[in-house]
Structures are given as C-alpha cells and as structure tokens.
Amino acid sequence: MQSNQQVVVTGFGALTPVGNDRESTWQALLAGKSGIGPIARFNATGMPTSIAGEVTGFDPSELLDRKRERRSARFSQLAIAAAREAVQDAGLAIGEDGVEARRVGVVVNNAVAGMDGVENAVDTMHLDPRKVNPYFVSSVIPNMPACEVAIDLGIRGPVTASALACASGIYALIEARRLILSGEADVVVAGGTDSAITPVMFSGLSNMGALSRRNEDPTHASRPFDADRDGFVFGEGAVVCVMESAEHARARGARAYAEVAGGALTSDAFHVSAPDPSGEGAMDAMRLALRASDTDAGDIDYIAAHGTSTRINDLTETRAIREVYGSHAYDLAVSSPKSMVGHLIGAAGSLSAMVCALAIRDGVVPPTINLDTPGEECDLDYVPHTARQTEVRAAAVNAFGFGGQNCVAVLRAV
C-alpha cells in the first residue's frame, strides 16, 4: 500500500430531492430548502406514511436510448446521470484521449437494489408472466449501477459494489481510496445510489415504526435532533464522485475539492435495525477513522451527521460524538443534510461526503432545519435553521446502517 499518497476528489455529480446536479443541490442545502413532499411515485392514500424525498424533473429518456432505458432500473439511471456529471466536473477523459480505460475503476454502492423493479415485475407476473421484462433480473441486482456506469463511460478497470445499508455511500469512497493506494487503479468513479419509493418498502418501514407520519406537514417532517422528531423520511437519489491520487490529478491539471484522508468500518453486533444504545460501535468507527487519516479529534471542524430524525439514532450519535471528541465536541459544527432531503439510503453517505468537500471549498456549512427544540441530551451545535460561514479544514462523515454497520470517513483540505 502506498499509504503516503494523498487521494483526492476531483469531481462530483448529484441527483437529489433538492436538485438534479451538484451545484443546485448544494445551494438548496445552504438555503435550508426542503425536498420532502407527498409521494408521487405511487398512490399512498391511506398509508401511515405518504411523504418522501423524491427526485423530480429527471427524465431517463433524455439520458439513455430506448433500449438502455428499458433494460435499466431507476437506481442505475440515477447513478449514470450522476457519474456523467462527476466525470465532466473532473475534466476527465477516459480512453484514447485520456486515462487508459483499464486504469479506471468504479465503486457504486446501494442498499436496497432494484426494489421498484421487483415490485413491478411481481405485479406484472400476476397479470401475465409473458410480459415480465426480459431485462428484469439483470436490471435489479445490486451490482448493476456500478456495471452500468462502467458500460456508459467505457471503464475497463475494477468494478465493484457493496451493500452496507445506510453506510453504503460513504464506504464506496473508502473502497475507492484502497483501490488507488493499492495501485489497482489510477482513477475511481465512486458513490452511492438508491431508488426504492415503493408500496411494499413503505408498508414494511411503517410497520416497523421507522418513518415519520407527519403527512400534513412534509417539509417539517425530517427533524434530526429535535425533541419532536418521530422517525426518518425515506428518500432517493445518487451522488457520485471522481477520485484519484493527488499526483495523478496534478499531472493532468485537475483541481481537487478535498482529500479523502481515511476511514473505518465497524460492527455493533447488536441488532438488525436498532443501533447499540451504548454507541460503542459508532465510537470505534470514529476513533479508527481519525487514526486511519492521521487526524487529531481537535482538528475536525465539521461533522456531517448521520442524523436520521429517529429517537434512538440521534441520541446515540450525539453521545458517541461527545465521547470521542470530548470537550471539542462542543466546538464542532454538526449538521444533518437529511433534515432537507430525507434519508437517501445508499446515497446518503456519498451526499454527506459531497457536503463536507463543498463546505471545505466554500467555507460554509449547511444547517439542520426543523430543529426548533433540541431533544433530550441533544446538546451539540447542530447549526439550526441557517447555514453558517466558517472555515472547514477537516470534516468527518458519520454513517450508520441497519445490521449495525458503522462507517466514518475523514475529508481534509488540500
């Protein structure tokens, strides 16, 4: 491992409930704009939860020809669009006129794969099995967004996908960093995607008691760390970046947003959906990420929190931050993008990584909206309501997934 190398991010692409590209998403987050509204994807009348964070104004037919559109699921289509933007933003050419295709990799993770395609296929099968899309199987499997991105961009290096529930998106950046440091790739297109706003998904999560039921007031439904929080808001989207060694970026004249300095992955080994209330797994991930990135706790200026708006997560995360960062925890800016876009599941961590990188670039951190009265023990600086101008030299992303998967990454200015 060439661990003395810096690995940097040189491009971002995004489709989220508040914007269909990187900069519109960023400006909406800084403005405290909510992308939560009534579900349009299916008829949610009578369901306990009928609100979500949906990507709007996205037309895959403008992106793909008819055959490719038919063979691909929405989570792949979102990933392709985000990856194209990221590559363009990075000024990256792949192939004859740029980086050798075999030296470029892809890591695009997700959490729930093509759930919408599964539900649609089951409905179709009950009507007429002969009408099930022949591309059904290949479109819904979890590696397909990564493979579709590789096909779309002509990438012939290592292509991989992992499913780590809500930690998937940030783990993609950690895995991409490893591929670069190991010498397996010079450049990696990395990020997360998910699109599973479906009746069965909402029925299951509602029965679990995980979702907010603030249906009459959707823009105020996602309220991380607030005393009145009642569950998370389900969302969809894709955020993808281009990563490469700092040396490689300099050689081709690319600018870098930030360094992905290191990260860590741990397990609670506690429960399939609830976090360990002791927070030990989350604390371990935070400590190990600081160590892996050679960063002192006191050097972190901002944390993009997991901040789901569920009672136990927000409390446990707050306790873990206090324990790891000590008195410095009260000097940190901590905010949750989920207050505005909901939980993007497989894309949540990669969105937070983009937030950290742009906070480093612009010297401003987005707010946690809807934080009117902090909940019990939620006593950190969550940047309520309004974005804040502040220098960010180093930032951390927290992501904690079902099954007890804790992933933390550290980004630094370059």
C-alpha positions as CSV (number, residue, x, y, z in Angstrom):
1,M,0.0,0.0,0.0
2,Q,1.3,3.4,-1.0
3,S,-0.1,4.9,2.2
4,N,1.9,8.2,1.9
5,Q,-0.1,9.2,-1.2
6,Q,-3.0,11.6,-0.9
7,V,-6.2,10.6,-2.6
8,V,-8.4,13.5,-3.7
9,V,-11.8,14.1,-5.1
10,T,-11.8,16.0,-8.4
11,G,-15.4,15.8,-9.5
12,F,-18.9,15.4,-8.1
13,G,-22.3,14.7,-9.7
14,A,-25.7,14.6,-7.9
15,L,-29.4,14.0,-8.3
16,T,-31.3,14.6,-5.0
17,P,-34.7,15.7,-3.9
18,V,-33.5,19.3,-3.9
19,G,-31.5,19.4,-7.1
20,N,-30.6,17.5,-10.3
21,D,-26.9,18.4,-10.2
22,R,-24.1,19.2,-7.8
23,E,-24.4,23.0,-7.5
24,S,-28.2,23.2,-7.4
25,T,-28.2,20.6,-4.6
26,W,-25.5,22.4,-2.7
27,Q,-27.2,25.8,-3.0
28,A,-30.6,24.4,-1.9
29,L,-28.9,22.8,1.1
30,L,-27.3,26.0,2.1
31,A,-30.7,27.8,1.7
32,G,-32.3,25.3,4.0
33,K,-34.7,24.2,1.3
34,S,-36.8,21.0,2.0
35,G,-37.3,18.5,-0.8
36,I,-39.9,16.5,1.2
37,G,-43.4,16.2,-0.2
38,P,-46.4,13.9,-0.8
39,I,-45.4,10.7,-2.7
40,A,-45.9,11.0,-6.4
41,R,-44.4,7.6,-7.4
42,F,-47.4,5.6,-6.3
43,N,-50.8,6.1,-4.7
44,A,-50.1,6.3,-1.0
45,T,-53.6,7.1,0.1
46,G,-54.5,5.5,3.4
47,M,-50.9,4.5,4.2
48,P,-49.5,5.5,7.6
49,T,-46.7,7.5,5.8
50,S,-47.4,9.2,2.5
51,I,-44.4,11.5,2.2
52,A,-40.9,11.1,0.8
53,G,-37.9,12.8,-0.7
54,E,-38.3,12.2,-4.4
55,V,-36.0,13.2,-7.3
56,T,-38.2,15.3,-9.6
57,G,-37.7,16.5,-13.2
58,F,-35.5,13.6,-14.1
59,D,-36.3,12.0,-17.5
60,P,-34.2,9.0,-18.2
61,S,-35.2,9.1,-21.9
62,E,-33.0,12.3,-22.2
63,L,-30.1,10.3,-20.8
64,L,-30.4,6.9,-22.5
65,D,-31.7,5.4,-25.7
66,R,-34.9,3.4,-25.6
67,K,-33.2,0.0,-25.3
68,R,-30.9,1.1,-22.5
69,E,-33.7,2.8,-20.6
70,R,-35.8,-0.4,-20.8
71,R,-33.0,-2.6,-19.5
72,S,-32.0,-0.4,-16.6
73,A,-33.7,0.3,-13.2
74,R,-34.1,3.7,-11.8
75,F,-31.3,3.4,-9.3
76,S,-28.9,2.7,-12.2
77,Q,-30.3,5.5,-14.3
78,L,-29.7,8.0,-11.4
79,A,-26.1,6.6,-11.0
80,I,-25.4,7.0,-14.7
81,A,-26.5,10.7,-14.6
82,A,-24.5,11.5,-11.5
83,A,-21.4,9.7,-12.8
84,R,-21.6,11.6,-16.1
85,E,-21.7,14.9,-14.3
86,A,-18.9,13.9,-12.0
87,V,-16.6,12.9,-14.9
88,Q,-17.4,16.2,-16.7
89,D,-16.8,18.2,-13.5
90,A,-13.4,16.5,-13.0
91,G,-12.5,17.3,-16.6
92,L,-11.7,13.6,-17.0
93,A,-11.3,11.9,-20.4
94,I,-11.3,8.1,-20.5
95,G,-9.8,6.1,-23.3
96,E,-7.7,7.1,-26.3
97,D,-7.6,10.8,-25.4
98,G,-7.3,10.4,-21.6
99,V,-6.7,7.9,-18.8
100,E,-6.4,4.4,-20.0
101,A,-9.7,2.7,-19.5
102,R,-8.1,-0.3,-17.7
103,R,-6.7,2.1,-15.1
104,V,-10.1,3.4,-14.2
105,G,-12.4,1.7,-11.7
106,V,-15.9,2.0,-10.4
107,V,-17.3,1.6,-6.9
108,V,-21.0,2.5,-6.8
109,N,-22.8,1.0,-3.8
110,N,-26.5,0.8,-2.9
111,A,-28.6,-0.6,0.0
112,V,-31.9,-2.0,-1.4
113,A,-31.1,-2.6,-5.1
114,G,-33.9,-2.5,-7.6
115,M,-36.9,-2.9,-5.2
116,D,-39.1,-0.9,-7.5
117,G,-38.4,-3.3,-10.4
118,V,-39.1,-6.3,-8.2
119,E,-42.5,-5.0,-7.2
120,N,-43.4,-4.0,-10.7
121,A,-42.4,-7.4,-12.0
122,V,-44.4,-9.3,-9.4
123,D,-47.5,-7.2,-10.3
124,T,-46.9,-7.9,-14.0
125,M,-46.4,-11.6,-13.5
126,H,-49.7,-12.0,-11.7
127,L,-51.4,-10.4,-14.8
128,D,-49.4,-12.2,-17.5
129,P,-46.0,-13.8,-16.9
130,R,-45.1,-13.4,-20.5
131,K,-45.0,-9.7,-20.1
132,V,-42.3,-9.6,-17.4
133,N,-39.4,-7.5,-18.7
134,P,-36.7,-9.8,-20.1
135,Y,-34.2,-7.5,-18.5
136,F,-35.8,-7.7,-15.1
137,V,-33.2,-9.9,-13.4
138,S,-30.2,-8.0,-14.8
139,S,-31.7,-4.6,-14.0
140,V,-32.4,-5.1,-10.3
141,I,-29.3,-6.9,-9.0
142,P,-27.2,-4.7,-6.7
143,N,-24.0,-4.6,-8.8
144,M,-25.8,-3.2,-11.8
145,P,-25.5,0.6,-11.2
146,A,-21.7,0.1,-11.0
147,C,-21.7,-2.0,-14.1
148,E,-24.0,0.3,-16.0
149,V,-21.7,3.3,-15.1
150,A,-18.7,1.3,-16.4
151,I,-20.5,0.5,-19.6
152,D,-21.7,4.1,-20.1
153,L,-18.2,5.6,-19.5
154,G,-16.2,2.8,-21.2
155,I,-14.4,1.9,-17.9
156,R,-12.5,-1.4,-18.0
157,G,-10.7,-1.5,-14.6
158,P,-12.0,-2.9,-11.3
159,V,-15.8,-2.6,-10.9
160,T,-17.4,-3.4,-7.6
161,A,-20.5,-2.8,-5.5
162,S,-21.2,-3.4,-1.8
163,A,-24.3,-3.2,0.2
164,L,-23.9,-1.8,3.7
165,A,-27.4,-0.4,4.3
166,C,-27.2,3.3,5.1
167,A,-23.4,3.2,5.3
168,S,-23.1,2.1,1.6
169,G,-22.5,5.5,0.1
170,I,-19.5,6.6,2.2
171,Y,-18.0,3.1,2.2
172,A,-17.7,3.5,-1.6
173,L,-15.2,6.3,-1.1
174,I,-13.2,4.3,1.4
175,E,-13.0,1.3,-1.0
176,A,-12.1,3.6,-3.9
177,R,-9.3,5.0,-1.9
178,R,-8.0,1.5,-1.3
179,L,-8.0,0.6,-5.0
180,I,-6.0,3.7,-5.7
181,L,-3.5,3.2,-2.9
182,S,-3.0,-0.5,-3.8
183,G,-2.2,0.5,-7.3
184,E,-5.1,-1.3,-8.9
185,A,-6.5,1.9,-10.4
186,D,-5.3,5.4,-11.1
187,V,-8.9,6.9,-11.0
188,V,-12.1,5.5,-9.5
189,V,-15.6,6.7,-10.0
190,A,-17.3,6.2,-6.6
191,G,-20.5,6.9,-4.8
192,G,-24.0,5.6,-3.9
193,T,-27.4,5.4,-5.4
194,D,-30.9,4.1,-4.4
195,S,-34.4,4.5,-5.5
196,A,-37.0,2.4,-3.6
197,I,-40.0,4.5,-3.0
198,T,-42.5,1.7,-3.3
199,P,-45.6,0.5,-1.6
200,V,-44.0,-2.6,-0.1
201,M,-41.0,-0.7,1.2
202,F,-43.2,1.9,2.8
203,S,-45.5,-0.7,4.3
204,G,-42.6,-2.5,5.9
205,L,-40.9,0.5,7.3
206,S,-44.2,1.9,8.5
207,N,-45.0,-1.3,10.3
208,M,-41.5,-1.1,11.9
209,G,-42.3,2.3,13.2
210,A,-39.3,3.8,11.5
211,L,-40.9,6.5,9.3
212,S,-42.2,9.9,10.2
213,R,-46.0,10.2,10.0
214,R,-46.1,14.0,9.7
215,N,-48.0,13.7,6.4
216,E,-49.8,17.0,6.7
217,D,-46.6,18.9,7.1
218,P,-44.0,17.2,5.0
219,T,-41.4,20.0,4.8
220,H,-41.1,19.8,8.6
221,A,-41.2,16.1,8.9
222,S,-37.5,15.4,9.0
223,R,-36.2,17.0,12.2
224,P,-32.9,15.5,13.3
225,F,-32.0,16.1,17.0
226,D,-35.3,17.9,17.6
227,A,-37.5,16.9,20.7
228,D,-40.5,16.5,18.4
229,R,-38.8,14.0,15.9
230,D,-40.9,11.0,15.1
231,G,-39.0,9.0,12.5
232,F,-37.0,9.4,9.3
233,V,-38.2,10.4,5.9
234,F,-37.4,8.0,3.1
235,G,-35.7,9.4,0.0
236,E,-33.9,8.6,-3.2
237,G,-31.0,9.9,-5.2
238,A,-27.5,9.4,-6.4
239,V,-24.2,11.1,-5.6
240,V,-21.0,10.1,-7.4
241,C,-17.5,11.5,-7.3
242,V,-14.2,11.0,-9.2
243,M,-11.3,10.1,-7.0
244,E,-7.6,9.9,-7.9
245,S,-4.2,10.3,-6.3
246,A,-3.1,13.9,-5.8
247,E,-0.1,13.2,-8.0
248,H,-2.3,12.0,-10.9
249,A,-4.7,14.9,-10.5
250,R,-1.8,17.4,-10.6
251,A,-0.3,15.7,-13.7
252,R,-3.4,16.2,-15.7
253,G,-4.0,19.7,-14.3
254,A,-7.2,18.9,-12.4
255,R,-8.3,20.8,-9.3
256,A,-9.1,18.9,-6.1
257,Y,-12.1,19.6,-3.8
258,A,-10.6,17.7,-0.9
259,E,-8.6,14.8,0.2
260,V,-10.3,11.6,1.3
261,A,-7.8,11.1,4.2
262,G,-9.1,7.8,5.6
263,G,-12.0,6.0,7.1
264,A,-13.1,3.0,9.1
265,L,-15.9,0.4,9.2
266,T,-17.1,-1.4,12.4
267,S,-20.0,-3.5,13.5
268,D,-22.3,-3.2,16.5
269,A,-23.1,-7.0,16.5
270,F,-26.2,-6.0,18.3
271,H,-29.5,-5.9,16.3
272,V,-30.7,-6.0,12.8
273,S,-32.2,-2.5,12.8
274,A,-31.6,-0.7,16.1
275,P,-28.2,0.8,17.0
276,D,-26.4,-0.3,20.1
277,P,-27.5,2.2,22.7
278,S,-24.0,2.2,24.2
279,G,-22.7,3.7,20.9
280,E,-19.5,1.6,21.2
281,G,-19.5,0.6,17.5
282,A,-20.0,4.1,16.4
283,M,-17.3,5.4,18.7
284,D,-14.9,2.7,17.4
285,A,-15.6,3.8,13.8
286,M,-15.0,7.5,14.7
287,R,-11.7,6.8,16.5
288,L,-10.4,4.4,13.9
289,A,-11.3,6.9,11.1
290,L,-9.3,9.6,12.9
291,R,-6.4,7.2,13.3
292,A,-6.5,6.0,9.8
293,S,-6.5,9.5,8.5
294,D,-3.8,10.7,10.9
295,T,-6.1,13.4,12.2
296,D,-6.5,14.6,15.8
297,A,-10.0,14.9,17.1
298,G,-9.3,18.6,17.8
299,D,-8.6,19.2,14.1
300,I,-12.1,18.3,12.9
301,D,-14.2,21.4,12.2
302,Y,-17.4,19.9,11.0
303,I,-19.3,16.6,11.1
304,A,-21.9,15.7,8.5
305,A,-24.0,13.6,10.9
306,H,-26.0,10.5,10.2
307,G,-28.8,12.4,11.9
308,T,-31.8,10.4,10.7
309,S,-34.5,12.0,12.9
310,T,-35.2,8.8,14.8
311,R,-35.3,9.0,18.6
312,I,-32.6,6.4,19.3
313,N,-30.2,7.2,16.4
314,D,-29.9,10.9,17.1
315,L,-29.4,10.3,20.8
316,T,-26.9,7.5,20.3
317,E,-24.9,9.5,17.7
318,T,-24.8,12.6,20.0
319,R,-23.5,10.5,22.9
320,A,-20.9,8.9,20.6
321,I,-19.6,12.3,19.3
322,R,-19.3,13.6,22.9
323,E,-17.4,10.6,24.0
324,V,-14.9,10.6,21.1
325,Y,-14.4,14.3,20.8
326,G,-14.5,15.2,24.4
327,S,-14.8,18.9,25.1
328,H,-14.1,19.6,21.4
329,A,-17.5,18.2,20.7
330,Y,-19.0,21.5,21.7
331,D,-16.7,23.5,19.4
332,L,-17.7,21.4,16.3
333,A,-20.4,22.3,13.8
334,V,-22.6,19.2,13.4
335,S,-25.5,19.2,10.9
336,S,-27.7,16.7,9.1
337,P,-28.4,17.0,5.4
338,K,-31.3,14.5,6.0
339,S,-33.3,17.3,7.5
340,M,-33.8,18.7,4.0
341,V,-33.6,15.7,1.6
342,G,-34.7,12.8,3.9
343,H,-32.7,9.6,4.0
344,L,-31.2,8.7,0.6
345,I,-30.3,5.3,1.9
346,G,-27.4,4.0,-0.3
347,A,-26.6,7.6,-1.4
348,A,-26.8,9.2,2.0
349,G,-23.1,8.8,2.8
350,S,-21.9,10.0,-0.5
351,L,-24.1,13.1,-0.3
352,S,-22.6,13.8,3.1
353,A,-19.1,13.4,1.6
354,M,-20.0,16.0,-1.1
355,V,-21.4,18.3,1.6
356,C,-18.1,18.1,3.5
357,A,-16.0,18.7,0.4
358,L,-18.0,21.7,-0.7
359,A,-18.0,23.0,2.9
360,I,-14.2,22.9,2.7
361,R,-14.3,24.6,-0.7
362,D,-16.7,27.4,0.3
363,G,-16.1,27.9,4.0
364,V,-19.8,27.4,4.9
365,V,-21.7,24.5,6.4
366,P,-25.4,23.7,5.7
367,P,-28.0,23.9,8.5
368,T,-30.1,21.3,10.3
369,I,-33.6,22.6,9.5
370,N,-36.7,22.0,11.6
371,L,-34.5,22.0,14.8
372,D,-36.8,24.1,17.0
373,T,-36.2,22.5,20.4
374,P,-33.3,20.2,20.9
375,G,-34.2,16.7,22.2
376,E,-33.1,15.2,25.5
377,E,-29.2,15.1,25.6
378,C,-29.0,16.5,22.1
379,D,-26.8,19.4,23.3
380,L,-24.3,19.9,20.4
381,D,-24.1,22.7,17.9
382,Y,-26.3,21.3,15.1
383,V,-26.3,24.6,13.1
384,P,-30.0,25.1,13.4
385,H,-32.1,26.6,10.6
386,T,-29.4,28.7,8.9
387,A,-26.2,27.9,7.1
388,R,-23.0,29.2,8.8
389,Q,-19.9,30.8,7.3
390,T,-16.9,29.1,9.0
391,E,-13.5,27.8,7.9
392,V,-13.5,24.0,7.4
393,R,-10.1,22.4,7.2
394,A,-11.2,18.9,8.1
395,A,-14.6,17.2,8.3
396,A,-16.0,13.8,9.1
397,V,-18.9,11.9,7.7
398,N,-20.9,9.6,10.0
399,A,-23.0,6.8,8.5
400,F,-24.7,4.0,10.5
401,G,-26.7,1.3,8.8
402,F,-29.2,-1.5,9.6
403,G,-27.4,-4.5,10.9
404,G,-25.1,-2.3,13.0
405,Q,-22.7,-1.3,10.2
406,N,-20.8,1.9,11.2
407,C,-18.8,3.8,8.6
408,V,-16.9,7.0,9.2
409,A,-14.6,8.9,6.8
410,V,-12.5,12.0,7.1
411,L,-12.0,14.6,4.4
412,R,-9.4,17.3,4.5
413,A,-8.5,20.5,2.7
414,V,-5.7,20.2,0.1
